[in-house]
Amino acid sequence: MTVFKPDTLAGKVAIVTGGGTGIGRAIALEFAKVGADVVLASRKVETLEKVAGEVRSLGRKGIAVQCDVRERAQVDAMVAKAMAEFGKVDILVNNAAGNFNVPAEDLSPNGWTSVIRIVLDGTWHCSQAVGKAMIAAKTGGVIINITSNTPITGSPGNVHSASGKGGVEAMAHTLALEWARHGIRVMCVAPGQTETEGVRKQLWTNPEADKKYLRAIPLGRYAQPEEIAYACIFTASAAGAYLTGSTMYVDGGATLVSVPASVRVSEVGEQGKAKA
């Protein structure tokens, strides 16, 4: 079941990083439902294999490639495998990310570097490797970065992630300008808080703060992973052909009002210090 026509991305090949769980898994499956073959990349190949099987059960080709996006050699090998299997890459979704709550004053150098290397360096490695393949093939393509609204709203407890996502958006602006002549569009899709198991376990374990966050979202609920996938399908499809260099916020209006800083800070104070 999907809100799009089943041939919306027919004949397309998509790479989805961090595709084994949460938003990445939803994107991979929704892409498959509308005709795309999918390459799933992540460090945990066992999880990827399960999702690749789900993609195949939908009648599309799905392959799993173990890849740490922080390591350029592994990224190059992943793209080479995608090209060998399918002969092209039409869509890249940079979804791999890392995050944990910690007050800024308690964030260790290693904690900062770990998140920045995944979010910013990893997005760069994948974007350049796939961009070069698209340019060489002269077929154009679409690069979609999964960011967040935190570069605009701020997010106490997440200075590393917010900084990385802000860098990714700046990267997208420049690549959109540079690669437009090659027919490559570069976009960001910025989810608000999304109902995934990982987010629930890692970031939102305080029930009272959780209620306050919900009250601060104009639509009064968190996003479902499939709703983020729908934004990616629209962006990657012919319907999004005139979109490049901008950010689509899929956050129920939260960016318009933000979340009161006192709520965010109290949340961080109760949860973050042990994870620095």
C-alpha positions, -999 to +999 in steps of 0.1 A: +000+000+000+014+034-010+001+069-017+020+070-050+015+052-083+034+019-083+056+030-113+066+064-098+103+054-096+101+025-121+135+016-135+154+037-109+183+024-088+186+039-053+213+037-026+200+042+009+226+045+036+216+035+072+189+015+054+185-013+080+163+004+105+139+033+112+136+060+085+162+043+062+142+011+062+110+029+055+126+048+026+140+016+011+106-002+013+086+027+000+110+031-029+106-005-038+068-002-037+070+024-064+094+005-087+129+012-076+157-013-070+175-006-038+211-009-025+212-009+013+243+002+030+252+001+067+277-013+091+254-040+103+250-063+073+227-088+092+200-061+096+205-050+060+200-085+047+166-087+063+155-054+047+169-065+013+147-096+016+117-074+022+126-053-009+128-085-029+094-097-016+080-065-031+092-076-065+122-054-068+160-062-066+176-055-032+212-060-022+229-054+011+264-039+013+283-036+045+297-001+046+309+024+072+303+057+056+332+072+076+356+052+056+361+064+020+375+031+007+344+013+019+321+039+003+339+036-030+336-002-028+299+001-020+293+024-051+314+001-073+292-029-062+261-009-070+274-001-104+285-036-111+251-050-101+228-024-117+250-004-141+239+029-127+228+048-096+199+073-100+192+082-064+213+085-033+197+089+001+222+100+027+204+087+058+232+073+079+236+093+111+247+091+147+235+110+178+231+109+216+219+134+241+247+152+261+251+187+276+275+207+254+299+212+283+301+175+289+306+164+253+340+148+248+362+153+218+356+117+208+319+122+211+320+152+189+342+136+163+323+104+162+290+121+152+306+146+128+324+118+110+292+099+104+268+128+097+291+153+078+321+133+065+299+103+056+275+124+037+304+139+018+320+106+010+288+092-004+278+123-022+312+127-040+315+090-049+279+088-063+282+122-078+313+112-098+295+081-110+265+101-121+287+127-139+307+099-157+274+082-168+260+115-180+225+105-168+220+130-140+204+119-107+191+130-073+209+132-040+187+135-009+202+142+025+182+134+056+188+163+079+166+178+106+152+211+118+178+215+145+201+238+124+173+263+125+157+257+159+188+247+178+187+216+200+204+216+234+220+183+240+226+178+203+253+203+194+273+177+175+244+164+155+229+199+148+263+211+137+268+181+114+233+185+099+239+222+093+271+214+075+252+189+054+227+215+043+255+239+034+271+211+014+238+206-004+236+242-014+270+242-030+267+208-047+233+218-061+250+248-078+280+229-090+263+198-103+231+214-118+249+214-152+253+177-149+215+172-143+221+163-106+197+177-081+207+179-044+181+182-018+176+179+020+146+164+036+144+174+073+122+152+095+108+164+128+106+139+156+097+106+141+083+074+157+112+050+154+125+024+179+159+039+179+148+074+187+125+062+215+153+043+232+181+068+228+166+103+229+131+104+243+130+084+275+115+112+297+077+108+296+070+144+309+094+160+284+078+138+257+043+152+264+057+188+262+073+181+229+040+168+215+022+199+227+048+220+209+041+203+175+012+221+157-001+189+142+000+173+176+019+141+168+052+126+157+059+117+121+057+081+109+088+068+090+067+063+059+058+100+058+095+108+056+098+083+028+069+099+009+088+132+009+118+114-005+098+098-033+082+131-042+117+147-043+132+119-064+104+116-088+094+137-119+071+157-096+102+171-079+121+179-111+124+216-103+136+211-067+172+215-059+194+232-032+166+235-007+152+218+024+118+202+028+107+202+064+085+172+073+079+181+110+042+189+115+050+226+117+074+223+146+100+245+129+075+274+129+072+274+167+103+254+178+103+237+212+107+259+243+144+259+253+135+252+289+119+219+278+149+209+258+174+218+285+155+200+312+154+169+290+192+171+284+199+176+321+181+145+331+193+122+303+226+133+288+256+133+311+264+096+311+267+095+274+294+121+268 
